[in-house]
Amino acid sequence: MKFRFLTMVNSHNRFDFMPRFYDARKERLNLMLEKYKIIHSDAENEDDINRKIALRQAMTDSWGNRKNRVSQNKSANMRVVLIVIAILFLGYYIFRKSAIQAHEQEIVVHQMD
């Protein structure tokens, strides 16, 4: 009796990687060409095309806005630091309170003796 699962060998799989490149200059040129075509065309849906271009530009601006990302990272880091400080303070307060109570109990026990 043959155990097929013991003798099975995986077939060779090729790795096919197609690199993608981004050229900002080419993107700007294409955007300018689209705007030129819109201006000089007699299209009925000129408003739709203008809205698409405005949306694309707004998305590009918001994704590429480094200042916005930096400020968001700073605020997130500050929030984490404040939470850690609050937890440390709370832990110190709890342990300090329990230490004071334990010390007071020792004093009471010593006074009873």
LUMMIDO-173878 format. One record per residue (C-alpha): residue in three letters; chain; x, y, z. Coordinates in nm, 4 decimals. Example, Ala and Ser with C-alpha at 12.3 -4.5 7.8 and 13.67 -1.06 7.14 Angstrom:
<atoms>
<code:Ala	unit:A	east:1.2300	north:-0.4500	up:0.7800>
<code:Ser	unit:A	east:1.3670	north:-0.1060	up:0.7140>
</atoms>
This chain:
<atoms>
<code:Met	unit:A	east:0.0000	north:0.0000	up:0.0000>
<code:Lys	unit:A	east:0.1353	north:0.3412	up:-0.1000>
<code:Phe	unit:A	east:0.1076	north:0.6485	up:0.1109>
<code:Arg	unit:A	east:0.0730	north:0.9176	up:-0.1485>
<code:Phe	unit:A	east:0.0847	north:1.2066	up:0.0979>
<code:Leu	unit:A	east:0.4333	north:1.0969	up:0.2116>
<code:Thr	unit:A	east:0.5832	north:1.0940	up:-0.1364>
<code:Met	unit:A	east:0.4125	north:1.4038	up:-0.2740>
<code:Val	unit:A	east:0.6478	north:1.6834	up:-0.3746>
<code:Asn	unit:A	east:0.5345	north:2.0385	up:-0.4319>
<code:Ser	unit:A	east:0.5692	north:2.1597	up:-0.7865>
<code:His	unit:A	east:0.7919	north:2.4554	up:-0.8639>
<code:Asn	unit:A	east:0.6040	north:2.7860	up:-0.8491>
<code:Arg	unit:A	east:0.7531	north:3.0817	up:-1.0286>
<code:Phe	unit:A	east:0.7610	north:3.4149	up:-0.8569>
<code:Asp	unit:A	east:0.6517	north:3.6850	up:-1.0970>
<code:Phe	unit:A	east:0.7108	north:4.0362	up:-0.9667>
<code:Met	unit:A	east:0.6279	north:4.3403	up:-1.1741>
<code:Pro	unit:A	east:0.7755	north:4.6515	up:-1.0102>
<code:Arg	unit:A	east:0.5672	north:4.9675	up:-1.0099>
<code:Phe	unit:A	east:0.7188	north:5.3103	up:-1.0368>
<code:Tyr	unit:A	east:0.5706	north:5.6453	up:-0.9541>
<code:Asp	unit:A	east:0.6775	north:5.9473	up:-1.1512>
<code:Ala	unit:A	east:0.5451	north:6.2705	up:-1.0017>
<code:Arg	unit:A	east:0.6471	north:6.4730	up:-1.3063>
<code:Lys	unit:A	east:0.4550	north:6.2403	up:-1.5365>
<code:Glu	unit:A	east:0.1510	north:6.2568	up:-1.3067>
<code:Arg	unit:A	east:0.1531	north:6.6385	up:-1.3160>
<code:Leu	unit:A	east:0.1918	north:6.6326	up:-1.6953>
<code:Asn	unit:A	east:-0.1047	north:6.3953	up:-1.7330>
<code:Leu	unit:A	east:-0.3133	north:6.6158	up:-1.5051>
<code:Met	unit:A	east:-0.2281	north:6.9236	up:-1.7114>
<code:Leu	unit:A	east:-0.3154	north:6.7360	up:-2.0320>
<code:Glu	unit:A	east:-0.6517	north:6.6312	up:-1.8879>
<code:Lys	unit:A	east:-0.7290	north:6.9890	up:-1.7888>
<code:Tyr	unit:A	east:-0.6289	north:7.1099	up:-2.1358>
<code:Lys	unit:A	east:-0.8550	north:6.8506	up:-2.2999>
<code:Ile	unit:A	east:-1.1438	north:6.9559	up:-2.0778>
<code:Ile	unit:A	east:-1.0975	north:7.3235	up:-2.1522>
<code:His	unit:A	east:-1.0782	north:7.2706	up:-2.5254>
<code:Ser	unit:A	east:-1.3460	north:7.0058	up:-2.5588>
<code:Asp	unit:A	east:-1.7174	north:7.0512	up:-2.6048>
<code:Ala	unit:A	east:-1.8047	north:6.7810	up:-2.3544>
<code:Glu	unit:A	east:-2.1477	north:6.7747	up:-2.1906>
<code:Asn	unit:A	east:-2.0157	north:6.6260	up:-1.8703>
<code:Glu	unit:A	east:-1.7476	north:6.8880	up:-1.8110>
<code:Asp	unit:A	east:-1.8673	north:6.9365	up:-1.4527>
<code:Asp	unit:A	east:-1.8252	north:6.5646	up:-1.3785>
<code:Ile	unit:A	east:-1.4743	north:6.5670	up:-1.5156>
<code:Asn	unit:A	east:-1.3874	north:6.8801	up:-1.3181>
<code:Arg	unit:A	east:-1.5213	north:6.7180	up:-1.0008>
<code:Lys	unit:A	east:-1.3146	north:6.4050	up:-1.0644>
<code:Ile	unit:A	east:-1.0017	north:6.6091	up:-1.1187>
<code:Ala	unit:A	east:-1.0673	north:6.8166	up:-0.8056>
<code:Leu	unit:A	east:-1.1292	north:6.5017	up:-0.6006>
<code:Arg	unit:A	east:-0.8129	north:6.3368	up:-0.7308>
<code:Gln	unit:A	east:-0.6119	north:6.6503	up:-0.6528>
<code:Ala	unit:A	east:-0.7614	north:6.6772	up:-0.3033>
<code:Met	unit:A	east:-0.6825	north:6.3123	up:-0.2299>
<code:Thr	unit:A	east:-0.3270	north:6.3523	up:-0.3562>
<code:Asp	unit:A	east:-0.2811	north:6.6618	up:-0.1426>
<code:Ser	unit:A	east:-0.4215	north:6.4994	up:0.1705>
<code:Trp	unit:A	east:-0.2183	north:6.1792	up:0.1320>
<code:Gly	unit:A	east:0.1001	north:6.3643	up:0.0628>
<code:Asn	unit:A	east:0.0614	north:6.6188	up:0.3391>
<code:Arg	unit:A	east:0.3575	north:6.5376	up:0.5607>
<code:Lys	unit:A	east:0.2833	north:6.8141	up:0.8128>
<code:Asn	unit:A	east:-0.0555	north:6.6633	up:0.8842>
<code:Arg	unit:A	east:0.0914	north:6.3182	up:0.9436>
<code:Val	unit:A	east:0.3671	north:6.4556	up:1.1654>
<code:Ser	unit:A	east:0.1193	north:6.6478	up:1.3805>
<code:Gln	unit:A	east:-0.1035	north:6.3415	up:1.4106>
<code:Asn	unit:A	east:0.1950	north:6.1288	up:1.5153>
<code:Lys	unit:A	east:0.2982	north:6.3872	up:1.7748>
<code:Ser	unit:A	east:-0.0509	north:6.4028	up:1.9222>
<code:Ala	unit:A	east:-0.0754	north:6.0227	up:1.9324>
<code:Asn	unit:A	east:0.2640	north:5.9971	up:2.1040>
<code:Met	unit:A	east:0.1657	north:6.2652	up:2.3542>
<code:Arg	unit:A	east:-0.1548	north:6.0784	up:2.4302>
<code:Val	unit:A	east:0.0415	north:5.7574	up:2.4965>
<code:Val	unit:A	east:0.2827	north:5.9423	up:2.7256>
<code:Leu	unit:A	east:-0.0070	north:6.0964	up:2.9212>
<code:Ile	unit:A	east:-0.1754	north:5.7580	up:2.9598>
<code:Val	unit:A	east:0.1477	north:5.6000	up:3.0858>
<code:Ile	unit:A	east:0.1994	north:5.8851	up:3.3338>
<code:Ala	unit:A	east:-0.1608	north:5.8509	up:3.4556>
<code:Ile	unit:A	east:-0.1196	north:5.4750	up:3.5042>
<code:Leu	unit:A	east:0.2098	north:5.5234	up:3.6911>
<code:Phe	unit:A	east:0.0556	north:5.7905	up:3.9143>
<code:Leu	unit:A	east:-0.2469	north:5.5724	up:3.9836>
<code:Gly	unit:A	east:-0.0246	north:5.2751	up:4.0675>
<code:Tyr	unit:A	east:0.1916	north:5.4891	up:4.2962>
<code:Tyr	unit:A	east:-0.1199	north:5.6232	up:4.4709>
<code:Ile	unit:A	east:-0.2663	north:5.2760	up:4.5239>
<code:Phe	unit:A	east:0.0577	north:5.1230	up:4.6521>
<code:Arg	unit:A	east:0.1332	north:5.4266	up:4.8694>
<code:Lys	unit:A	east:-0.2144	north:5.4112	up:5.0218>
<code:Ser	unit:A	east:-0.1797	north:5.0382	up:5.0931>
<code:Ala	unit:A	east:0.1668	north:5.0956	up:5.2449>
<code:Ile	unit:A	east:0.0289	north:5.3685	up:5.4739>
<code:Gln	unit:A	east:-0.2559	north:5.1416	up:5.5822>
<code:Ala	unit:A	east:-0.0123	north:4.8579	up:5.6521>
<code:His	unit:A	east:0.2086	north:5.0944	up:5.8535>
<code:Glu	unit:A	east:-0.0904	north:5.2172	up:6.0539>
<code:Gln	unit:A	east:-0.1899	north:4.8576	up:6.1279>
<code:Glu	unit:A	east:0.1619	north:4.7863	up:6.2540>
<code:Ile	unit:A	east:0.1416	north:5.0907	up:6.4815>
<code:Val	unit:A	east:-0.1924	north:4.9730	up:6.6201>
<code:Val	unit:A	east:-0.0533	north:4.6209	up:6.6800>
<code:His	unit:A	east:0.2546	north:4.7628	up:6.8589>
<code:Gln	unit:A	east:0.0368	north:4.9865	up:7.0764>
<code:Met	unit:A	east:-0.1739	north:4.6878	up:7.1796>
<code:Asp	unit:A	east:0.1341	north:4.4992	up:7.2968>
</atoms>
